[in-house]
Amino acid sequence: MPTNRFQFSDDFVLNNGNVGINSATPQEKLDVVGVVKGQDLKVVGVSSFTIYEGFLSNIQNVTENINLEAGNGISGSLSGETVVGTGLTLTGIGSAISGQGYIDSLKVYNTFTVPVGGTLDRPASVRKGMLFYNRDFATIEFWDGNVWRQVDNTTQRGRGVFGGGFVAPVYVYTTEFVNITSTGNAQNFGTLTAINYRYGACSSSIRGLFGGGANYPSTVVTNTIEYITIASEGNSIDFGDLSASGARTASYACSSSTRGVFGGGYGPSPFPATNVIDYVQISTLGNALDFGDLITAVLNASGSCSSPTRGIWGGGSTPTFISTINAITISSTGNAVKFGDLNIIKGNGSALSSPTRGVFMGGEYSSPGGRINNIDYITISTFGNASYFGDLTANCAYNATASNSIRGVSAGGVAGVGTNVINFITIAATGNAQDFGDLSSVRYGLQGLSDSHGGLGGF
């Protein structure tokens, strides 16, 4: 077969050890002017790209040897030259368009290592689809255009767990679970260590926490935190305590993949409202630490929820009902700031979220009574007021919620009398809730958590 060799073609130049294709004066070892397309290029010994932020650089430095094996019209000659068959083009990875590299298909033999670092080392300049290995969580993440999401979502089963509650004169200490992705009645999970109600509840993808609450039969407010392993049924185990100033009930909690945050509620007799925010590391047993303060002392909040970065508390009473939405950055500490307002002044409801949207379900706007079926929502990344979402199937307050990234469920509550009804919504849409199933018994003042809520996006 006829061949073209170095310096025997006007399109192929060797100049001072540099190879140029359509370049008479190559500036690098391989300098290509024009479109470059790769097919079946085998790279041996390359374990990582040295520049990884969206492959923005038009020059890639490879510090290890590259071997081009025979085949596809490309072969090595006895003199060490690379021989390209007539009518063929020597191609590489990607095509240069306005300085941006695009890779249609990349096959890497042996290993390929994505950028590695902790949460604080994530690239500042990101493009949709970028991969990153997070040492803090031992997981590969990708940027979905809004937040970092975990690739290994197989650990997230879509299980919601509801614990505690009250139906006069009985306090409930059992826990039940549902599969959020389907519909059906709740099943028995286990029991809590104390007969409490109106806990704060939060979770990682592995562990669920219930903190605080009022203890039966004395209704003494407690600072106890207990935990469950969400994937396996069983009784709760002691985790630690809320901070010295954090003993309270009617507290609401939110969480990221690693940190749980408890805020608001009311303390021991004479039951003053509190603005205390505590936090724990969910994977490590121990007592809570002070995080900061809510904007005002809030009890009977209308729920809390989170994205991977931001924690939210909406509404509540001081003791009059309010519509204020508080916001924090979960990974830091400090006082809450105002996010906006709910579309109705209310408290004693509950909230859930996907990584992008927070949804507040039910509650009441006057005390006693005045229960409502209103559902409103916010976009967590954008400060502003809530918008109307739809309605629950009935007026309801003191309900519990749980969610995965697609669906949210609301369980139990009271509307004159207690209920065991479970409703569900599709978080990304708007519209009225639908029937999901039932709890095993009527109860209100319970709390819910899940292994796949909106805060578990990799933080």
C-alpha positions in Angstrom: 0.0 0.0 0.0 1.4 3.5 -0.8 2.1 5.5 2.2 2.8 9.1 3.2 5.8 9.6 5.5 6.9 12.6 7.6 8.0 15.5 5.5 6.7 13.9 2.3 3.4 15.7 2.3 2.5 19.4 2.3 -0.2 18.6 5.0 2.1 16.7 7.3 5.2 18.6 8.7 8.0 17.6 11.1 9.8 20.7 12.5 12.4 20.5 15.3 10.7 17.4 16.7 7.2 18.8 16.6 4.6 17.3 14.3 2.1 19.6 12.5 -1.0 18.7 10.7 -2.1 21.6 8.5 0.4 23.7 10.4 3.8 24.6 8.8 5.2 25.7 12.2 4.0 23.3 14.9 4.3 24.8 18.4 3.8 21.5 20.3 4.7 17.9 19.9 1.5 17.5 18.0 -0.2 20.6 16.6 -3.4 20.1 14.6 -5.2 22.9 12.8 -8.7 21.9 11.9 -11.3 19.4 13.1 -9.9 16.4 15.0 -12.0 13.2 15.4 -10.9 10.1 17.2 -12.0 6.5 16.6 -10.7 3.4 18.4 -7.8 5.1 19.9 -6.2 2.9 22.6 -4.4 4.9 25.3 -2.2 2.9 27.6 -1.0 4.2 31.0 -3.2 7.3 31.2 -5.0 7.3 34.6 -6.3 10.8 34.8 -6.8 13.9 32.7 -4.5 16.6 34.1 -7.0 19.4 33.2 -10.6 18.4 34.0 -12.9 21.4 34.3 -15.1 20.6 31.3 -12.0 19.9 29.1 -11.8 23.6 28.5 -8.1 23.6 27.6 -7.2 23.0 23.9 -3.9 21.5 25.0 -3.7 18.3 27.0 -0.4 17.4 28.6 0.1 13.6 29.0 3.1 12.7 31.2 3.1 9.0 30.4 3.9 7.2 27.1 1.2 6.7 24.5 1.4 3.5 22.4 -0.4 3.4 19.0 -1.0 -0.3 18.1 -1.1 -1.6 14.6 -4.5 -1.6 12.9 -7.0 0.6 11.2 -4.5 1.7 8.6 -2.0 3.0 11.1 1.3 1.1 11.7 4.8 1.6 13.0 7.6 1.3 10.5 11.0 -0.3 11.1 12.6 3.2 11.2 10.3 4.3 14.0 8.1 6.5 11.8 4.3 6.4 12.1 3.0 5.3 8.8 -0.5 6.4 7.7 -2.2 4.7 4.7 -3.1 6.6 1.6 -6.6 8.2 1.9 -6.5 8.0 5.7 -6.2 10.7 8.3 -4.3 10.4 11.6 -7.0 11.4 14.2 -7.0 12.0 17.9 -9.5 12.6 20.7 -12.1 15.3 20.4 -12.7 18.1 17.9 -11.7 21.7 18.4 -14.6 24.2 18.1 -13.9 27.7 19.3 -11.4 26.4 21.8 -13.8 23.9 23.4 -13.1 20.2 23.2 -16.0 17.8 22.6 -15.7 14.0 23.1 -18.4 12.0 21.4 -17.0 8.7 22.6 -14.1 7.9 24.9 -12.9 4.4 25.7 -10.2 4.2 28.3 -8.4 0.9 28.9 -7.4 -0.2 32.4 -8.3 2.8 34.5 -9.7 6.3 34.4 -9.6 8.5 37.5 -12.0 11.5 37.8 -10.9 14.6 39.8 -10.6 13.8 43.5 -11.0 16.0 46.6 -13.2 17.0 49.5 -16.5 18.9 49.4 -14.6 22.2 49.6 -12.4 21.1 46.7 -15.2 20.8 44.2 -14.4 22.7 40.9 -15.6 26.3 41.0 -16.1 26.4 37.2 -18.5 23.6 36.4 -20.4 22.3 33.4 -23.4 20.0 33.3 -22.3 16.4 33.5 -18.9 17.0 35.2 -17.7 14.1 37.4 -16.0 14.5 40.8 -15.0 11.9 43.4 -15.8 13.3 46.9 -13.5 11.9 49.6 -15.8 13.2 52.3 -18.6 10.9 51.3 -16.7 8.2 49.4 -18.9 8.7 46.4 -18.7 9.8 42.8 -20.8 13.0 42.1 -21.9 14.7 39.0 -23.0 18.3 38.3 -26.6 18.2 37.0 -26.6 21.9 36.1 -28.0 23.0 39.6 -26.4 20.8 42.3 -23.9 18.1 42.8 -25.7 14.7 42.8 -24.4 11.3 43.9 -23.9 8.7 41.2 -24.3 5.8 43.6 -28.0 6.3 44.3 -28.5 2.6 44.7 -27.9 3.2 48.4 -31.1 5.3 48.4 -34.1 2.9 48.6 -36.9 5.4 48.6 -38.0 4.4 52.1 -40.0 6.8 54.3 -40.2 6.2 58.1 -42.8 7.8 60.4 -42.3 7.7 64.2 -44.2 8.7 67.4 -47.4 10.6 67.6 -50.4 11.0 69.8 -54.1 10.2 69.9 -55.6 11.2 73.3 -55.0 9.8 75.8 -52.5 7.4 74.1 -48.9 8.4 73.1 -47.5 6.3 70.3 -43.9 5.1 70.2 -43.9 2.8 67.2 -42.4 3.5 63.9 -43.7 2.5 60.5 -42.4 2.7 56.9 -43.6 3.0 53.3 -42.0 2.6 49.9 -42.3 6.2 48.6 -42.0 5.1 44.9 -45.2 2.9 45.2 -48.5 3.2 47.0 -49.9 1.1 49.9 -50.3 0.9 53.6 -47.5 1.5 56.1 -45.8 -1.5 57.7 -44.2 -1.9 61.1 -40.6 -0.8 61.4 -39.9 -1.0 65.2 -40.2 1.1 68.4 -38.6 4.3 69.7 -36.7 4.3 73.0 -39.2 6.7 74.6 -42.9 7.3 74.2 -42.5 10.8 72.8 -44.3 12.9 70.2 -43.6 16.0 68.2 -39.9 15.1 67.6 -37.6 16.8 65.2 -36.6 14.2 62.5 -33.8 14.2 59.9 -31.7 11.6 58.0 -28.9 10.7 55.7 -29.3 7.9 53.2 -28.3 5.4 55.9 -29.4 6.7 59.3 -32.5 8.4 60.6 -32.6 10.6 63.7 -35.5 11.6 66.0 -34.6 14.4 68.5 -36.4 16.1 71.4 -40.1 15.7 71.9 -42.5 15.5 74.8 -42.3 12.4 77.0 -45.4 10.4 78.0 -47.0 10.4 80.6 -45.6 13.5 82.2 -45.3 15.6 79.0 -41.8 16.5 80.1 -39.8 18.0 77.2 -36.7 16.0 76.4 -33.3 16.6 74.7 -32.7 12.9 73.8 -31.7 12.0 70.2 -32.2 8.4 69.0 -31.4 6.8 65.7 -32.5 4.0 63.3 -30.8 2.3 60.4 -33.3 3.1 57.6 -32.6 0.1 55.4 -33.3 -2.5 58.2 -36.3 -2.6 60.5 -35.7 -2.5 64.2 -35.8 -0.5 67.4 -34.1 2.9 67.8 -30.8 3.3 69.7 -29.6 6.3 71.8 -27.5 8.8 69.7 -26.8 11.6 72.1 -28.5 14.8 73.3 -29.5 18.1 71.9 -27.5 21.0 73.3 -28.0 22.2 76.9 -30.3 24.9 75.7 -32.0 22.7 73.1 -34.4 20.5 75.1 -37.6 21.0 73.3 -40.6 19.7 71.5 -42.4 20.9 68.3 -38.8 21.3 66.9 -38.3 20.7 63.2 -35.1 19.4 61.6 -33.5 19.3 58.2 -30.3 17.6 56.9 -27.7 17.1 54.2 -25.9 13.8 53.6 -23.7 14.3 56.6 -25.3 16.9 59.0 -28.6 17.1 60.8 -29.9 20.4 62.0 -32.7 21.0 64.6 -34.3 24.4 64.9 -37.0 26.1 67.0 -39.7 24.5 69.1 -40.5 25.1 72.7 -38.6 24.3 75.8 -39.4 23.0 79.3 -42.2 24.5 81.5 -43.4 27.2 81.2 -42.8 26.1 77.6 -41.2 29.3 76.1 -40.6 29.3 72.3 -36.9 29.0 71.3 -34.8 30.2 68.4 -32.0 27.7 69.1 -30.5 25.8 66.2 -28.4 22.7 67.0 -26.5 20.4 64.7 -25.0 16.9 64.7 -22.9 14.8 62.4 -25.3 12.0 61.5 -22.7 9.3 61.0 -21.1 10.0 64.4 -22.8 9.3 67.7 -22.6 12.2 70.2 -24.3 15.4 71.5 -25.5 18.3 69.4 -23.5 21.5 69.0 -24.8 25.1 68.8 -25.3 26.2 65.2 -26.9 29.6 65.6 -30.3 31.1 65.9 -33.5 31.4 63.9 -34.7 34.9 63.0 -37.2 34.8 65.9 -38.2 32.3 68.6 -40.5 29.9 66.7 -42.7 27.1 68.0 -45.1 25.0 66.1 -43.4 25.6 62.8 -45.1 24.7 59.5 -42.2 22.3 58.6 -38.6 22.2 57.5 -36.8 20.8 54.5 -33.5 21.1 52.6 -31.5 21.0 49.4 -28.0 19.7 49.5 -26.7 23.1 50.6 -29.6 25.0 52.2 -31.9 24.3 55.2 -35.4 25.8 55.4 -38.0 26.4 58.2 -41.4 27.8 57.2 -44.1 29.6 59.2 -44.9 28.7 62.8 -46.0 30.8 65.8 -44.2 33.2 68.1 -46.9 32.5 69.6 -49.0 34.2 67.0 -48.8 32.5 63.6 -46.4 33.8 61.1 -45.5 33.2 57.4 -41.7 33.9 57.7 -39.4 31.4 55.9 -35.9 31.0 57.6 -32.9 29.8 55.7 -29.4 28.5 56.6 -26.4 27.1 54.8 -26.1 23.6 56.3 -22.4 23.1 55.9 -21.5 26.2 57.9 -22.8 27.6 61.2 -24.5 31.0 61.9 -27.8 32.6 62.3 -30.7 32.1 59.9 -31.6 34.7 57.3 -35.0 35.5 55.9 -35.8 33.6 52.7 -39.3 35.0 52.0 -42.8 34.2 53.2 -45.3 31.3 52.9 -48.4 32.2 50.8 -50.5 31.7 54.0 -49.8 32.5 57.6 -49.7 29.2 59.3 -48.1 26.7 61.7 -48.3 23.1 62.8 -47.9 21.7 59.3 -45.0 19.8 57.7 -42.6 20.1 54.8 -40.6 18.0 52.3 -38.3 18.6 49.4 -36.5 17.4 46.3 -33.0 18.9 45.7 -34.6 21.9 44.1 -38.1 22.4 45.5 -39.4 22.7 49.0 -43.1 21.9 49.6 -45.2 22.9 52.8 -48.2 20.7 53.4 -51.2 21.5 55.6 -51.2 23.2 59.0 -53.4 25.7 60.8 -53.8 29.4 60.7 -55.5 30.1 64.0 -55.4 28.4 67.4 -57.2 26.3 68.3 -58.6 24.8 65.0 -58.5 26.6 61.7 -56.8 23.5 60.0 -56.2 23.9 56.3 -55.4 21.7 53.3 -53.2 24.2 51.6 -49.9 23.1 49.9 -47.4 25.8 48.8 -43.9 25.5 47.4 -40.6 27.4 47.0 -37.5 27.0 44.8 -34.9 26.4 47.4 -32.0 28.0 45.5 -33.8 31.2 44.9 -34.9 33.5 47.7 -38.5 34.6 47.5 -42.1 34.0 48.6 -43.9 30.6 48.3 -46.4 29.9 45.6 -49.6 27.9 45.7 -49.1 24.2 44.8 -52.5 22.5 45.4 -54.5 20.9 48.3 -54.3 17.9 50.5 -57.3 15.5 50.3 -58.6 17.0 53.6 -57.8 19.8 56.0 -54.9 18.6 58.1 -52.3 19.8 60.8 -49.7 18.0 62.9 -48.9 15.7 60.0 -45.6 14.1 59.0 -43.9 14.1 55.7 -41.2 12.2 53.8 -39.9 12.3 50.2 -37.6 11.1 47.5 -36.4 13.4 44.7 -39.7 12.8 42.8 -42.5 12.1 45.2 -43.6 13.5 48.6 -46.0 11.9 51.1 -47.9 13.3 54.0 -49.1 10.9 56.8 -51.5 11.2 59.7 -52.4 14.5 61.4 -55.6 15.9 62.7 -58.6 17.8 61.4 -61.0 17.8 64.3 -60.2 14.1 64.8 -57.0 12.3 64.1 -56.4 10.5 60.8 -54.3 7.7 59.5 -54.6 8.8 55.8 -51.4 9.0 53.7 -51.4 11.5 50.7 -48.8 11.9 48.0 -47.8 14.5 45.4 -45.3 14.7 42.5 -42.9 17.4 43.7 -41.9 18.8 40.3 -45.5 19.3 39.3 -48.3 21.2 40.9 -51.7 19.9 41.7 -53.8 18.3 44.4 -52.6 15.4 46.5 -53.8 11.9 45.9 -54.5 8.9 48.3 -51.4 6.8 48.9 -52.6 4.4 51.7 -53.0 4.4 55.4 -50.9 4.3 58.6 -51.7 1.3 60.9 -53.4 3.6 63.4 -54.8 7.1 63.7 -52.1 9.5 65.1 -50.9 13.1 64.9 -47.8 14.9 66.1 -45.7 12.3 64.5 -42.6 13.0 62.4 -41.2 11.6 59.2 -37.8 11.0 57.4 -36.5 9.2 54.4 -33.3 7.8 52.9 -33.7 9.8 49.6 -34.9 13.3 50.5 -33.9 16.6 48.8 -30.9 17.2 51.0 -29.1 14.1 49.9 -27.4 15.5 46.8 -23.9 14.8 47.8 -23.2 17.3 50.5 
